[in-house]
Amino acid sequence: MKLLVCVSKTPDTTSRIAFSSDGAQFDANGVQYIMNPYDEWYALVRALELKEAHGGTVTLINVGTESNDQVIRKGLAIGADNAVRVNCDPQSSLFVAKQIAEYARKENFDIVFCGKETIDYNSSEVGAMVAEFLDLPYVSFASKLDVSGQTATAARDIEGGTEMVEVELPLVVSAAKGMAEQRIPNMQGIMMAKRKPLDVIDPVPFDELSTPVQYTLPPAKKTVQLFNADQMDELVRLLHEEAKVI
């Protein structure tokens, strides 16, 4: 099986989030970056499990600058066979999806994996866009994926239950929690990753249709108000007049 895993670089969840004074750019000073957890823990590991069960190769693809190489190398240390980085600074999900799709089209992968979303933008857009560019079936938010012959069986968590889907290969799938268990790279994997190929390719021409204009932080949370037992009238008034249901 030929498997492609889309990986992205995201700020660590403990990083301080700030923007430039005009709100036009993300302030990366002091930010620690990691591989997007949904890409690493679920998409990549499930691809490796399928390779181990059925044979084949696992390729990583990233759309970004040279600063992403460290994150890509971690994926190689976990077990991917090789990697490709599209050398550019993308500004939209559509641009990223176009680059991934054009590479995948030439290589004829059986399954294209991506995490269900990135933990910075949380948009869940790239997987669906890749599937559309490739005219392939798309299974989103999959918590399980098994392959038998040319048929993939996926489970998706839905409200009140689980949906089972059968799809013929090739396909695009976004991996959610439950797809696999996180793997930690060992020393042998880290040393081998240094020798695995990481090819850098130029992006295909594609005009950005949208670019970020401004970033803003969410409003600060209000402090908790405490009331004594003899202030019930004031509490009731505030619940009626000021409290908001979120």
C-alpha positions as CSV (number, residue, x, y, z in Angstrom):
1,M,0.0,0.0,0.0
2,K,1.2,3.5,-0.8
3,L,0.1,5.8,2.1
4,L,0.5,9.6,2.3
5,V,0.2,11.4,5.6
6,C,-0.2,15.2,5.7
7,V,1.5,16.8,8.6
8,S,1.6,20.3,9.8
9,K,3.5,22.4,12.4
10,T,1.5,24.0,15.2
11,P,2.3,25.9,18.4
12,D,2.5,23.8,21.5
13,T,-0.7,24.0,23.5
14,T,1.2,25.7,26.4
15,S,2.6,28.5,24.2
16,R,1.7,32.1,24.8
17,I,-0.4,33.3,21.9
18,A,0.1,36.9,20.8
19,F,-0.1,39.0,17.6
20,S,1.7,42.0,16.2
21,S,0.6,45.5,17.4
22,D,-1.6,45.9,14.3
23,G,-3.0,42.4,14.5
24,A,-1.8,41.5,11.0
25,Q,0.7,38.7,12.0
26,F,1.1,36.0,14.6
27,D,3.9,36.7,17.0
28,A,6.2,33.6,16.9
29,N,8.7,34.9,19.5
30,G,9.2,32.4,22.2
31,V,6.7,29.9,20.7
32,Q,7.6,26.2,20.9
33,Y,6.4,24.3,17.8
34,I,5.3,20.7,17.6
35,M,3.8,18.3,15.0
36,N,0.0,18.7,15.0
37,P,-1.2,16.1,17.5
38,Y,-4.0,14.8,15.3
39,D,-1.5,14.3,12.4
40,E,1.1,12.6,14.6
41,W,-0.9,10.5,17.1
42,Y,-3.7,9.3,14.9
43,A,-3.1,9.8,11.1
44,L,0.6,8.8,11.1
45,V,0.4,6.0,13.5
46,R,-2.6,4.4,11.8
47,A,-0.8,4.6,8.5
48,L,2.2,2.9,10.0
49,E,0.0,0.1,11.4
50,L,-1.6,-0.5,8.0
51,K,1.9,-0.6,6.5
52,E,3.0,-3.2,9.1
53,A,-0.1,-5.3,8.4
54,H,-0.3,-5.0,4.6
55,G,3.2,-3.9,3.5
56,G,4.0,-0.8,1.5
57,T,5.4,2.7,2.3
58,V,4.4,5.7,4.3
59,T,5.3,9.1,3.0
60,L,4.9,12.4,4.8
61,I,4.0,15.6,3.1
62,N,4.3,19.1,4.6
63,V,3.6,22.5,2.9
64,G,5.8,25.1,4.5
65,T,9.3,26.6,5.0
66,E,12.6,25.1,6.1
67,S,11.7,25.7,9.7
68,N,9.2,22.8,9.5
69,D,12.0,20.2,8.8
70,Q,12.5,19.4,12.5
71,V,8.8,18.5,12.8
72,I,9.0,16.4,9.6
73,R,12.1,14.5,10.9
74,K,10.1,13.5,14.0
75,G,7.6,11.8,11.8
76,L,10.4,10.0,10.1
77,A,11.8,9.0,13.5
78,I,8.4,7.5,14.4
79,G,8.5,5.3,11.4
80,A,7.6,7.0,8.1
81,D,9.8,5.9,5.1
82,N,10.3,9.3,3.4
83,A,9.0,12.8,3.3
84,V,8.3,15.7,1.0
85,R,8.2,19.4,1.8
86,V,6.5,21.8,-0.6
87,N,8.8,24.8,-0.2
88,C,6.5,27.9,0.4
89,D,4.8,30.0,3.1
90,P,1.1,29.2,2.6
91,Q,-1.6,31.6,3.6
92,S,-4.7,29.5,3.2
93,S,-6.1,26.0,3.6
94,L,-7.0,26.0,-0.1
95,F,-3.4,26.6,-1.2
96,V,-2.1,23.8,1.1
97,A,-4.7,21.4,-0.2
98,K,-3.8,22.2,-3.8
99,Q,-0.1,21.5,-3.2
100,I,-0.9,18.2,-1.5
101,A,-3.3,17.1,-4.1
102,E,-1.0,17.8,-7.0
103,Y,1.8,15.7,-5.4
104,A,-0.7,12.9,-4.5
105,R,-2.1,12.8,-8.0
106,K,1.3,12.0,-9.6
107,E,2.2,9.4,-7.0
108,N,-1.2,7.4,-7.0
109,F,-1.5,6.8,-3.2
110,D,-4.0,4.3,-1.9
111,I,-4.9,6.4,1.1
112,V,-4.2,10.1,1.9
113,F,-4.3,10.6,5.7
114,C,-4.7,13.9,7.6
115,G,-5.6,14.8,11.1
116,K,-9.2,15.9,11.6
117,E,-7.9,19.4,12.2
118,T,-4.9,21.5,13.3
119,I,-5.0,22.7,16.9
120,D,-4.2,26.3,15.9
121,Y,-6.8,27.0,13.3
122,N,-9.3,24.2,14.0
123,S,-10.9,24.6,10.6
124,S,-11.0,20.9,9.4
125,E,-10.7,22.1,5.8
126,V,-7.7,20.6,4.1
127,G,-8.8,17.0,4.0
128,A,-12.0,17.7,2.2
129,M,-10.3,20.1,-0.2
130,V,-7.7,17.5,-1.1
131,A,-10.4,14.9,-1.8
132,E,-12.3,17.4,-4.0
133,F,-9.1,18.3,-6.0
134,L,-8.5,14.5,-6.5
135,D,-12.1,13.6,-7.0
136,L,-11.8,10.9,-4.3
137,P,-14.2,9.8,-1.6
138,Y,-13.6,11.5,1.7
139,V,-14.3,10.1,5.2
140,S,-14.1,12.8,7.9
141,F,-13.5,12.5,11.7
142,A,-12.8,8.7,11.4
143,S,-12.1,7.0,14.8
144,K,-11.3,3.6,13.2
145,L,-10.1,2.5,9.8
146,D,-9.5,-1.1,8.6
147,V,-8.5,-2.2,5.1
148,S,-9.4,-5.5,3.4
149,G,-8.3,-5.8,-0.2
150,Q,-9.5,-2.7,-2.0
151,T,-12.1,-1.9,0.6
152,A,-11.7,0.4,3.6
153,T,-14.1,0.2,6.5
154,A,-14.3,3.3,8.7
155,A,-16.1,4.2,11.9
156,R,-17.1,7.8,12.6
157,D,-18.4,9.0,15.9
158,I,-21.7,10.8,15.5
159,E,-24.2,12.2,17.9
160,G,-25.7,9.4,19.9
161,G,-23.7,6.6,18.2
162,T,-21.2,5.4,15.6
163,E,-21.6,5.4,11.8
164,M,-19.9,2.7,9.8
165,V,-18.8,3.5,6.3
166,E,-17.4,1.2,3.5
167,V,-15.3,2.9,0.8
168,E,-13.3,1.6,-2.1
169,L,-9.7,2.7,-2.4
170,P,-8.2,5.2,-3.1
171,L,-9.6,7.6,-0.6
172,V,-8.9,10.6,1.7
173,V,-9.5,10.2,5.4
174,S,-9.2,12.6,8.4
175,A,-8.2,10.9,11.6
176,A,-9.8,11.6,15.0
177,K,-9.2,10.4,18.5
178,G,-9.4,6.6,18.7
179,M,-7.8,5.9,15.3
180,A,-4.5,4.8,16.9
181,E,-2.3,5.1,20.0
182,Q,0.5,7.6,20.2
183,R,4.0,6.3,19.5
184,I,7.2,7.8,21.0
185,P,10.2,7.7,18.7
186,N,13.1,5.6,20.1
187,M,16.8,6.2,19.7
188,Q,17.1,3.9,16.7
189,G,14.3,5.7,15.0
190,I,15.8,9.1,15.7
191,M,19.2,8.0,14.2
192,M,17.6,6.4,11.2
193,A,15.5,9.5,10.5
194,K,18.6,11.4,9.8
195,R,19.3,9.2,6.8
196,K,15.8,9.0,5.4
197,P,15.0,11.1,2.3
198,L,13.3,14.5,2.8
199,D,12.7,15.9,-0.7
200,V,12.0,19.6,-1.1
201,I,9.9,20.5,-4.1
202,D,8.6,23.8,-5.5
203,P,4.9,24.6,-5.2
204,V,2.6,24.4,-8.2
205,P,1.3,27.8,-9.4
206,F,-1.9,28.7,-7.6
207,D,-3.2,32.1,-6.6
208,E,-4.2,32.5,-3.0
209,L,-8.0,33.3,-2.9
210,S,-7.9,34.5,0.7
211,T,-5.3,35.9,3.0
212,P,-5.5,36.8,6.7
213,V,-6.3,40.4,7.3
214,Q,-6.3,40.6,11.1
215,Y,-6.0,38.4,14.1
216,T,-7.7,39.1,17.5
217,L,-7.6,37.4,20.8
218,P,-10.9,36.4,22.4
219,P,-12.2,38.7,25.1
220,A,-10.9,38.1,28.6
221,K,-13.1,36.0,30.8
222,K,-15.0,37.9,33.4
223,T,-14.3,37.3,37.0
224,V,-16.6,35.1,39.1
225,Q,-19.1,37.0,41.2
226,L,-19.9,35.5,44.6
227,F,-23.1,36.2,46.6
228,N,-24.0,35.7,50.2
229,A,-27.1,33.9,51.1
230,D,-28.9,37.2,51.9
231,Q,-28.2,38.5,48.4
232,M,-30.6,36.3,46.5
233,D,-32.6,39.2,45.1
234,E,-29.5,40.7,43.5
235,L,-28.4,37.3,42.1
236,V,-31.9,36.8,40.5
237,R,-31.7,40.3,39.0
238,L,-28.3,39.7,37.4
239,L,-29.4,36.3,36.1
240,H,-32.3,37.9,34.4
241,E,-30.6,41.1,33.1
242,E,-26.9,40.4,32.6
243,A,-26.2,36.6,32.5
244,K,-25.7,35.2,29.0
245,V,-26.2,31.6,27.9
246,I,-23.2,30.4,25.9
